[in-house]
């Protein structure tokens, strides 16, 4: 209940920090700006700005600085915080360009009341963000998790892997739709991805010996048009991805250490798609320890321990979902292609507890091992390299 009532002592902003703290609650139509300035005690000011109007936002910041200087006789910098969401990182980068200290926070990491029915409004969310920023700047541990914003180049580089995954998912939808339409007519075994798919469509007969009805045949033909368009787009994306990987593998200096892409592709069972995802989604950023690596992929364990109760809830799934899915797929391939590695032997020794549960644990161990491999050159024990 301490968050619901103002304190009677001096405000922390007056005694510890010489700055104007601002939270930005972003929406499609309006940005709610909540500020706490020196000289105003614990009073939080709220202002509305039209979404996307940077000029109005900077004008408001200038007005906040002017009023704070008029009250205290000193000039203060501005520190902002916003949630990671649909707006991406463009506003964060723009504020940095203006010399403003900006932070992007993971909204799921901010503590909230655990009442069964809690009030939620933009005003309350803005105040919560502001309190989280104050606690973070005071140095309180684990008060929230700040997002590491990628550079524009890093953000653009990972679009190829994400677009390829989207296109493949869309291709699967059309293939399944065609198979479902034909199965309702007693037809199975038709492969829409074969090169002779058009010729095979012409000779199909229903289960009761009829030719395909004209409207059904036309519908399937239009579905094939979409599949062929997707196949061309997937081929173009994969070509661009291969070119990007080839560019990354060019050594800038003969004496320089191998780049992550070259090191990953040297492992048996590691293809260009897996290497591209690991490089663009995970190994472009810095991690301090293995726990951060596992948590970033959402593969960290979430125990439930209270008194005599002790159980595991599974992985957190709070990290990068694309990286988590890729690592589980890669873990299955690792067991197949790296049979002599220590990780595979560990999987075989513990798989009696459940293969699904053990493969997720192997994915976490493999990600940590790959991180050590590309950053420190620690070769995975028993791993087989490709023949040059």
C-alpha positions as a Markdown table, in Angstrom:
| # | Residue | x | y | z |
|---|---|---|---|---|
| 1 | Unk | 0.0 | 0.0 | 0.0 |
| 2 | Unk | 3.0 | 2.3 | 0.1 |
| 3 | Unk | 2.6 | 3.0 | -3.6 |
| 4 | Unk | -0.9 | 4.4 | -3.0 |
| 5 | Unk | 0.0 | 7.2 | -0.5 |
| 6 | Unk | 2.6 | 9.9 | -0.7 |
| 7 | Unk | 5.4 | 9.9 | 1.8 |
| 8 | Unk | 6.0 | 12.7 | 4.3 |
| 9 | Unk | 9.8 | 12.9 | 3.8 |
| 10 | Unk | 11.8 | 14.7 | 1.2 |
| 11 | Unk | 11.3 | 13.4 | -2.3 |
| 12 | Unk | 14.1 | 11.2 | -3.6 |
| 13 | Unk | 14.4 | 13.3 | -6.7 |
| 14 | Unk | 15.4 | 16.3 | -4.7 |
| 15 | Unk | 17.9 | 14.5 | -2.4 |
| 16 | Unk | 19.5 | 12.1 | -4.9 |
| 17 | Unk | 19.0 | 13.1 | -8.5 |
| 18 | Unk | 19.4 | 16.3 | -10.4 |
| 19 | Unk | 17.2 | 15.4 | -13.3 |
| 20 | Unk | 13.7 | 15.6 | -14.7 |
| 21 | Unk | 12.2 | 12.2 | -15.0 |
| 22 | Unk | 9.6 | 11.5 | -17.7 |
| 23 | Unk | 7.6 | 8.4 | -18.6 |
| 24 | Unk | 5.9 | 8.1 | -22.0 |
| 25 | Unk | 2.7 | 6.0 | -22.3 |
| 26 | Unk | 2.4 | 5.5 | -26.1 |
| 27 | Unk | -0.7 | 4.8 | -28.1 |
| 28 | Unk | -1.8 | 5.2 | -31.7 |
| 29 | Unk | -3.6 | 8.6 | -31.1 |
| 30 | Unk | -2.1 | 10.2 | -28.0 |
| 31 | Unk | 1.1 | 10.1 | -26.0 |
| 32 | Unk | 0.6 | 10.6 | -22.2 |
| 33 | Unk | 3.7 | 12.3 | -20.8 |
| 34 | Unk | 4.1 | 11.9 | -17.0 |
| 35 | Unk | 6.9 | 14.0 | -15.4 |
| 36 | Unk | 8.5 | 14.5 | -12.0 |
| 37 | Unk | 10.6 | 17.6 | -11.7 |
| 38 | Unk | 12.9 | 19.0 | -9.0 |
| 39 | Unk | 11.2 | 21.6 | -6.8 |
| 40 | Unk | 7.7 | 20.1 | -7.1 |
| 41 | Unk | 8.0 | 17.6 | -4.3 |
| 42 | Unk | 6.3 | 14.4 | -5.3 |
| 43 | Unk | 3.7 | 15.9 | -7.6 |
| 44 | Unk | 3.6 | 14.2 | -11.0 |
| 45 | Unk | 2.5 | 16.3 | -13.9 |
| 46 | Unk | 0.7 | 14.9 | -16.9 |
| 47 | Unk | 0.4 | 16.2 | -20.4 |
| 48 | Unk | -1.0 | 14.8 | -23.6 |
| 49 | Unk | 0.8 | 15.0 | -27.0 |
| 50 | Unk | -0.4 | 13.9 | -30.3 |
| 51 | Unk | 1.1 | 10.6 | -31.3 |
| 52 | Unk | 4.2 | 11.0 | -33.5 |
| 53 | Unk | 4.5 | 14.8 | -32.9 |
| 54 | Unk | 8.2 | 15.0 | -32.0 |
| 55 | Unk | 8.2 | 18.8 | -32.2 |
| 56 | Unk | 5.4 | 19.1 | -29.6 |
| 57 | Unk | 7.2 | 16.5 | -27.4 |
| 58 | Unk | 10.5 | 18.4 | -27.5 |
| 59 | Unk | 8.7 | 21.7 | -26.9 |
| 60 | Unk | 7.1 | 20.1 | -23.8 |
| 61 | Unk | 10.5 | 19.0 | -22.6 |
| 62 | Unk | 11.9 | 22.5 | -23.1 |
| 63 | Unk | 9.0 | 23.9 | -21.0 |
| 64 | Unk | 9.6 | 21.4 | -18.2 |
| 65 | Unk | 13.3 | 22.4 | -18.1 |
| 66 | Unk | 12.4 | 26.1 | -18.1 |
| 67 | Unk | 10.0 | 25.7 | -15.2 |
| 68 | Unk | 12.4 | 23.6 | -13.2 |
| 69 | Unk | 15.2 | 26.2 | -13.7 |
| 70 | Unk | 12.8 | 29.0 | -12.6 |
| 71 | Unk | 12.0 | 27.1 | -9.4 |
| 72 | Unk | 15.5 | 26.0 | -8.4 |
| 73 | Unk | 17.8 | 28.3 | -10.4 |
| 74 | Unk | 19.6 | 25.2 | -11.9 |
| 75 | Unk | 19.3 | 23.5 | -15.3 |
| 76 | Unk | 18.4 | 19.8 | -15.3 |
| 77 | Unk | 18.7 | 17.1 | -17.9 |
| 78 | Unk | 15.7 | 14.9 | -18.9 |
| 79 | Unk | 15.6 | 11.1 | -18.4 |
| 80 | Unk | 12.8 | 9.3 | -20.2 |
| 81 | Unk | 11.3 | 5.8 | -20.1 |
| 82 | Unk | 8.9 | 4.0 | -22.4 |
| 83 | Unk | 7.6 | 0.4 | -22.8 |
| 84 | Unk | 8.8 | -1.9 | -25.5 |
| 85 | Unk | 5.9 | -2.4 | -27.9 |
| 86 | Unk | 4.5 | -1.7 | -31.3 |
| 87 | Unk | 6.3 | 1.6 | -31.6 |
| 88 | Unk | 9.6 | -0.1 | -31.9 |
| 89 | Unk | 12.8 | 1.9 | -31.1 |
| 90 | Unk | 12.5 | 4.9 | -33.4 |
| 91 | Unk | 11.4 | 7.3 | -30.7 |
| 92 | Unk | 14.2 | 6.0 | -28.4 |
| 93 | Unk | 16.7 | 6.7 | -31.1 |
| 94 | Unk | 15.3 | 10.1 | -31.9 |
| 95 | Unk | 15.5 | 11.1 | -28.2 |
| 96 | Unk | 19.1 | 9.9 | -28.1 |
| 97 | Unk | 19.9 | 12.0 | -31.1 |
| 98 | Unk | 18.5 | 15.1 | -29.2 |
| 99 | Unk | 20.9 | 14.3 | -26.3 |
| 100 | Unk | 18.2 | 13.0 | -24.0 |
| 101 | Unk | 18.8 | 9.9 | -21.9 |
| 102 | Unk | 16.2 | 7.4 | -22.9 |
| 103 | Unk | 15.4 | 3.9 | -21.6 |
| 104 | Unk | 13.1 | 1.2 | -23.0 |
| 105 | Unk | 11.7 | -1.2 | -20.4 |
| 106 | Unk | 10.2 | -4.7 | -20.7 |
| 107 | Unk | 6.7 | -4.1 | -19.4 |
| 108 | Unk | 6.4 | -7.6 | -18.1 |
| 109 | Unk | 9.3 | -7.0 | -15.7 |
| 110 | Unk | 7.5 | -4.2 | -13.8 |
| 111 | Unk | 5.9 | -5.2 | -10.5 |
| 112 | Unk | 2.1 | -4.6 | -10.3 |
| 113 | Unk | -0.5 | -5.0 | -7.5 |
| 114 | Unk | -1.7 | -8.6 | -7.2 |
| 115 | Unk | -5.3 | -7.7 | -6.3 |
| 116 | Unk | -7.9 | -9.8 | -8.1 |
| 117 | Unk | -9.3 | -6.7 | -9.8 |
| 118 | Unk | -6.7 | -3.9 | -10.2 |
| 119 | Unk | -7.3 | -0.6 | -11.7 |
| 120 | Unk | -5.5 | 0.0 | -15.0 |
| 121 | Unk | -5.5 | 3.3 | -16.9 |
| 122 | Unk | -2.9 | 5.2 | -18.9 |
| 123 | Unk | -2.5 | 7.6 | -16.0 |
| 124 | Unk | -1.7 | 4.8 | -13.5 |
| 125 | Unk | 0.6 | 3.1 | -16.1 |
| 126 | Unk | 2.5 | 6.4 | -16.6 |
| 127 | Unk | 3.0 | 6.7 | -12.8 |
| 128 | Unk | 4.1 | 3.1 | -12.5 |
| 129 | Unk | 6.7 | 3.6 | -15.3 |
| 130 | Unk | 7.9 | 6.7 | -13.6 |
| 131 | Unk | 8.4 | 5.0 | -10.3 |
| 132 | Unk | 10.2 | 2.1 | -12.0 |
| 133 | Unk | 12.6 | 4.6 | -13.6 |
| 134 | Unk | 13.3 | 6.3 | -10.3 |
| 135 | Unk | 14.1 | 3.0 | -8.6 |
| 136 | Unk | 16.3 | 1.9 | -11.6 |
| 137 | Unk | 18.3 | 5.2 | -11.4 |
| 138 | Unk | 18.7 | 4.7 | -7.6 |
| 139 | Unk | 20.4 | 1.4 | -8.4 |
| 140 | Unk | 17.8 | -0.9 | -6.9 |
| 141 | Unk | 18.6 | -4.4 | -8.2 |
| 142 | Unk | 16.1 | -6.3 | -10.4 |
| 143 | Unk | 13.5 | -3.5 | -10.2 |
| 144 | Unk | 12.9 | -3.9 | -13.9 |
| 145 | Unk | 14.5 | -5.2 | -17.1 |
| 146 | Unk | 15.7 | -2.6 | -19.6 |
| 147 | Unk | 15.7 | -3.6 | -23.2 |
| 148 | Unk | 18.9 | -3.4 | -25.2 |
| 149 | Unk | 17.9 | -1.6 | -28.3 |
| 150 | Unk | 19.5 | -2.9 | -31.5 |
| 151 | Unk | 21.2 | -0.6 | -33.9 |
| 152 | Unk | 19.3 | 0.2 | -37.2 |
| 153 | Unk | 21.6 | -2.1 | -39.1 |
| 154 | Unk | 21.1 | -5.0 | -36.6 |
| 155 | Unk | 17.4 | -4.5 | -36.6 |
| 156 | Unk | 17.2 | -4.5 | -40.4 |
| 157 | Unk | 19.5 | -7.6 | -40.7 |
| 158 | Unk | 17.2 | -9.8 | -38.7 |
| 159 | Unk | 14.2 | -9.0 | -41.0 |
| 160 | Unk | 15.3 | -11.7 | -43.5 |
| 161 | Unk | 15.0 | -14.6 | -41.1 |
| 162 | Unk | 11.7 | -13.3 | -39.8 |
| 163 | Unk | 10.3 | -12.7 | -43.2 |
| 164 | Unk | 11.4 | -16.2 | -44.3 |
| 165 | Unk | 9.6 | -17.8 | -41.3 |
| 166 | Unk | 6.4 | -15.8 | -42.1 |
| 167 | Unk | 6.4 | -16.8 | -45.8 |
| 168 | Unk | 7.0 | -20.5 | -44.9 |
| 169 | Unk | 4.1 | -20.4 | -42.4 |
| 170 | Unk | 1.9 | -18.9 | -45.1 |
| 171 | Unk | 2.9 | -21.5 | -47.6 |
| 172 | Unk | 2.0 | -24.3 | -45.2 |
| 173 | Unk | -1.5 | -22.7 | -44.7 |
| 174 | Unk | -2.1 | -22.8 | -48.5 |
| 175 | Unk | -0.8 | -26.4 | -48.8 |
| 176 | Unk | -3.0 | -27.6 | -46.0 |
| 177 | Unk | -6.0 | -25.8 | -47.4 |
| 178 | Unk | -5.6 | -27.5 | -50.8 |
| 179 | Unk | -5.1 | -30.9 | -49.1 |
| 180 | Unk | -8.2 | -30.4 | -47.0 |
| 181 | Unk | -10.4 | -29.4 | -50.0 |
| 182 | Unk | -9.2 | -32.5 | -51.9 |
| 183 | Unk | -9.6 | -34.8 | -48.9 |
| 184 | Unk | -13.3 | -33.8 | -48.7 |
| 185 | Unk | -13.6 | -35.3 | -52.2 |
| 186 | Unk | -11.9 | -38.5 | -51.4 |
| 187 | Unk | -8.5 | -37.5 | -52.9 |
| 188 | Unk | -5.3 | -37.9 | -51.0 |
| 189 | Unk | -1.6 | -38.0 | -52.0 |
| 190 | Unk | -1.7 | -34.7 | -54.0 |
| 191 | Unk | 1.5 | -32.7 | -53.4 |
| 192 | Unk | 1.0 | -29.0 | -54.2 |
| 193 | Unk | 4.8 | -28.3 | -53.9 |
| 194 | Unk | 5.8 | -30.6 | -56.7 |
| 195 | Unk | 6.8 | -29.1 | -60.0 |
| 196 | Unk | 4.1 | -31.0 | -61.9 |
| 197 | Unk | 1.3 | -29.8 | -59.6 |
| 198 | Unk | -0.7 | -28.2 | -62.4 |
| 199 | Unk | -0.5 | -31.3 | -64.6 |
| 200 | Unk | -1.5 | -33.6 | -61.7 |
| 201 | Unk | -4.5 | -31.3 | -60.9 |
| 202 | Unk | -5.9 | -31.9 | -64.4 |
| 203 | Unk | -6.1 | -35.7 | -64.0 |
| 204 | Unk | -7.4 | -35.8 | -60.4 |
| 205 | Unk | -10.6 | -37.8 | -59.9 |
| 206 | Unk | -12.9 | -37.8 | -56.8 |
| 207 | Unk | -13.4 | -40.8 | -54.7 |
| 208 | Unk | -16.6 | -41.7 | -56.6 |
| 209 | Unk | -14.9 | -41.5 | -60.0 |
| 210 | Unk | -15.9 | -37.9 | -61.1 |
| 211 | Unk | -13.6 | -35.2 | -62.4 |
| 212 | Unk | -13.0 | -32.3 | -60.1 |
| 213 | Unk | -16.0 | -29.8 | -60.0 |
| 214 | Unk | -15.2 | -26.7 | -62.0 |
| 215 | Unk | -15.5 | -24.2 | -59.1 |
| 216 | Unk | -13.3 | -26.4 | -56.8 |
| 217 | Unk | -10.7 | -26.8 | -59.5 |
| 218 | Unk | -10.7 | -23.0 | -60.0 |
| 219 | Unk | -10.3 | -22.4 | -56.3 |
| 220 | Unk | -7.4 | -24.8 | -56.0 |
| 221 | Unk | -5.8 | -23.2 | -59.1 |
| 222 | Unk | -5.9 | -19.8 | -57.3 |
| 223 | Unk | -4.4 | -21.4 | -54.2 |
| 224 | Unk | -1.6 | -22.7 | -56.5 |
| 225 | Unk | -1.1 | -19.2 | -57.8 |
| 226 | Unk | -0.5 | -18.0 | -54.2 |
| 227 | Unk | 1.9 | -20.9 | -53.5 |
| 228 | Unk | 4.0 | -20.2 | -56.6 |
| 229 | Unk | 4.2 | -16.5 | -55.6 |
| 230 | Unk | 5.3 | -17.5 | -52.1 |
| 231 | Unk | 7.9 | -20.0 | -53.5 |
| 232 | Unk | 9.4 | -17.1 | -55.6 |
| 233 | Unk | 9.5 | -14.8 | -52.6 |
| 234 | Unk | 11.0 | -17.5 | -50.3 |
| 235 | Unk | 13.7 | -18.1 | -53.0 |
| 236 | Unk | 14.5 | -14.3 | -53.1 |
| 237 | Unk | 14.7 | -14.0 | -49.3 |
| 238 | Unk | 17.0 | -17.0 | -49.0 |
| 239 | Unk | 19.2 | -15.6 | -51.8 |
| 240 | Unk | 19.5 | -12.3 | -49.9 |
| 241 | Unk | 20.2 | -14.2 | -46.7 |
| 242 | Unk | 23.0 | -16.2 | -48.3 |
| 243 | Unk | 24.5 | -13.0 | -49.6 |
| 244 | Unk | 24.3 | -11.4 | -46.2 |
| 245 | Unk | 26.0 | -14.4 | -44.6 |
| 246 | Unk | 28.7 | -14.4 | -47.3 |
| 247 | Unk | 29.4 | -10.7 | -46.6 |
| 248 | Unk | 29.7 | -11.4 | -42.9 |
| 249 | Unk | 32.2 | -14.2 | -43.5 |
| 250 | Unk | 34.6 | -11.9 | -45.4 |
| 251 | Unk | 37.5 | -11.2 | -43.1 |
| 252 | Unk | 38.2 | -7.5 | -42.5 |
| 253 | Unk | 41.7 | -8.5 | -41.4 |
| 254 | Unk | 43.7 | -11.7 | -42.0 |
| 255 | Unk | 44.8 | -11.7 | -38.3 |
| 256 | Unk | 41.3 | -11.0 | -37.0 |
| 257 | Unk | 39.4 | -13.8 | -35.1 |
| 258 | Unk | 36.8 | -15.7 | -37.1 |
| 259 | Unk | 33.4 | -14.1 | -37.2 |
| 260 | Unk | 30.4 | -15.9 | -35.5 |
| 261 | Unk | 28.9 | -16.9 | -38.8 |
| 262 | Unk | 32.0 | -18.7 | -39.9 |
| 263 | Unk | 32.3 | -20.4 | -36.6 |
| 264 | Unk | 28.7 | -21.6 | -36.5 |
| 265 | Unk | 28.8 | -22.9 | -40.1 |
| 266 | Unk | 31.9 | -24.9 | -39.2 |
| 267 | Unk | 29.8 | -27.2 | -36.9 |
| 268 | Unk | 28.4 | -30.3 | -38.4 |
| 269 | Unk | 24.6 | -30.1 | -38.6 |
| 270 | Unk | 24.5 | -26.3 | -38.6 |
| 271 | Unk | 23.0 | -24.9 | -41.8 |
| 272 | Unk | 22.8 | -21.3 | -43.1 |
| 273 | Unk | 19.3 | -20.8 | -41.8 |
| 274 | Unk | 20.1 | -21.8 | -38.2 |
| 275 | Unk | 23.4 | -19.8 | -38.4 |
| 276 | Unk | 21.5 | -16.7 | -39.7 |
| 277 | Unk | 18.9 | -16.9 | -36.9 |
| 278 | Unk | 21.5 | -17.3 | -34.1 |
| 279 | Unk | 23.6 | -14.5 | -35.5 |
| 280 | Unk | 20.8 | -12.0 | -36.1 |
| 281 | Unk | 18.6 | -12.9 | -33.1 |
| 282 | Unk | 21.1 | -13.7 | -30.3 |
| 283 | Unk | 24.8 | -13.3 | -30.9 |
| 284 | Unk | 24.7 | -9.7 | -32.2 |
| 285 | Unk | 24.4 | -8.5 | -28.5 |
| 286 | Unk | 26.6 | -8.9 | -25.4 |
| 287 | Unk | 25.7 | -11.2 | -22.5 |
| 288 | Unk | 27.4 | -11.1 | -19.1 |
| 289 | Unk | 26.7 | -14.7 | -18.1 |
| 290 | Unk | 25.0 | -17.9 | -19.1 |
| 291 | Unk | 21.8 | -17.1 | -17.1 |
| 292 | Unk | 21.3 | -14.0 | -19.3 |
| 293 | Unk | 21.7 | -16.1 | -22.4 |
| 294 | Unk | 19.1 | -18.6 | -21.3 |
| 295 | Unk | 16.7 | -15.9 | -20.1 |
| 296 | Unk | 16.9 | -14.0 | -23.4 |
| 297 | Unk | 15.7 | -17.1 | -25.2 |
| 298 | Unk | 13.0 | -17.8 | -22.7 |
| 299 | Unk | 14.6 | -21.1 | -21.8 |
| 300 | Unk | 15.3 | -20.2 | -18.1 |
| 301 | Unk | 13.7 | -22.4 | -15.5 |
| 302 | Unk | 10.9 | -21.0 | -13.3 |
| 303 | Unk | 10.8 | -22.8 | -10.0 |
| 304 | Unk | 8.0 | -22.6 | -7.5 |
| 305 | Unk | 9.4 | -22.9 | -4.0 |
| 306 | Unk | 7.4 | -21.8 | -0.9 |
| 307 | Unk | 7.7 | -23.5 | 2.4 |
| 308 | Unk | 7.4 | -27.2 | 1.8 |
| 309 | Unk | 6.2 | -26.8 | -1.8 |
| 310 | Unk | 8.9 | -27.3 | -4.4 |
| 311 | Unk | 8.1 | -27.9 | -8.1 |
| 312 | Unk | 9.2 | -26.7 | -11.5 |
| 313 | Unk | 6.8 | -24.7 | -13.7 |
| 314 | Unk | 8.8 | -25.2 | -16.9 |
| 315 | Unk | 10.7 | -22.6 | -18.9 |
| 316 | Unk | 9.7 | -19.0 | -18.6 |
| 317 | Unk | 8.9 | -18.3 | -22.3 |
| 318 | Unk | 9.6 | -14.7 | -21.5 |
| 319 | Unk | 12.3 | -14.1 | -24.1 |
| 320 | Unk | 12.8 | -14.2 | -27.8 |
| 321 | Unk | 10.2 | -16.7 | -29.2 |
| 322 | Unk | 12.0 | -17.0 | -32.6 |
| 323 | Unk | 15.3 | -17.9 | -30.9 |
| 324 | Unk | 13.6 | -20.4 | -28.5 |
| 325 | Unk | 11.8 | -22.2 | -31.4 |
| 326 | Unk | 15.0 | -22.4 | -33.4 |
| 327 | Unk | 17.0 | -23.7 | -30.5 |
| 328 | Unk | 14.6 | -26.6 | -29.9 |
| 329 | Unk | 14.7 | -27.5 | -33.6 |
| 330 | Unk | 18.5 | -27.3 | -33.5 |
| 331 | Unk | 18.6 | -29.5 | -30.4 |
| 332 | Unk | 16.9 | -32.3 | -32.2 |
| 333 | Unk | 19.3 | -32.0 | -35.2 |
| 334 | Unk | 22.2 | -31.8 | -32.8 |
| 335 | Unk | 21.3 | -35.2 | -31.3 |
| 336 | Unk | 21.1 | -36.7 | -34.8 |
| 337 | Unk | 24.3 | -35.2 | -36.3 |
| 338 | Unk | 26.5 | -34.9 | -33.1 |
| 339 | Unk | 26.1 | -38.3 | -31.6 |
| 340 | Unk | 29.5 | -38.3 | -29.9 |
| 341 | Unk | 29.2 | -34.9 | -28.3 |
| 342 | Unk | 28.9 | -34.5 | -24.5 |
| 343 | Unk | 25.6 | -32.8 | -24.9 |
| 344 | Unk | 24.1 | -35.7 | -26.9 |
| 345 | Unk | 25.4 | -38.1 | -24.3 |
| 346 | Unk | 23.8 | -36.1 | -21.6 |
| 347 | Unk | 20.5 | -36.1 | -23.5 |
| 348 | Unk | 20.5 | -39.9 | -23.9 |
| 349 | Unk | 21.3 | -40.4 | -20.2 |
| 350 | Unk | 18.4 | -38.2 | -19.0 |
| 351 | Unk | 15.8 | -38.8 | -21.7 |
| 352 | Unk | 14.0 | -41.4 | -19.6 |
| 353 | Unk | 12.5 | -38.5 | -17.6 |
| 354 | Unk | 10.7 | -37.5 | -20.8 |
| 355 | Unk | 12.1 | -36.6 | -24.2 |
| 356 | Unk | 10.1 | -33.4 | -24.6 |
| 357 | Unk | 11.3 | -32.1 | -21.2 |
| 358 | Unk | 14.9 | -33.2 | -21.8 |
| 359 | Unk | 15.1 | -31.7 | -25.3 |
| 360 | Unk | 14.2 | -28.2 | -23.9 |
| 361 | Unk | 16.9 | -28.6 | -21.3 |
| 362 | Unk | 19.3 | -29.6 | -24.1 |
| 363 | Unk | 18.3 | -26.5 | -26.1 |
| 364 | Unk | 19.2 | -24.3 | -23.1 |
| 365 | Unk | 22.6 | -26.1 | -22.6 |
| 366 | Unk | 23.3 | -26.0 | -26.4 |
| 367 | Unk | 22.6 | -22.2 | -26.6 |
| 368 | Unk | 24.9 | -21.5 | -23.7 |
| 369 | Unk | 27.6 | -23.7 | -25.3 |
| 370 | Unk | 27.3 | -22.0 | -28.6 |
| 371 | Unk | 27.5 | -18.6 | -26.9 |
| 372 | Unk | 30.8 | -19.6 | -25.3 |
| 373 | Unk | 32.0 | -21.0 | -28.6 |
| 374 | Unk | 31.4 | -17.9 | -30.7 |
| 375 | Unk | 32.5 | -15.4 | -28.0 |
| 376 | Unk | 35.4 | -17.2 | -26.3 |
| 377 | Unk | 36.3 | -19.9 | -28.7 |
| 378 | Unk | 35.4 | -22.7 | -26.3 |
| 379 | Unk | 34.8 | -25.7 | -28.6 |
| 380 | Unk | 31.8 | -27.9 | -27.5 |
| 381 | Unk | 33.2 | -31.1 | -26.0 |
| 382 | Unk | 33.0 | -33.9 | -28.6 |
| 383 | Unk | 31.6 | -31.7 | -31.3 |
| 384 | Unk | 32.4 | -32.7 | -34.9 |
| 385 | Unk | 33.4 | -30.1 | -37.4 |
| 386 | Unk | 32.6 | -30.1 | -41.1 |
| 387 | Unk | 35.2 | -31.3 | -43.5 |
| 388 | Unk | 36.7 | -28.4 | -45.3 |
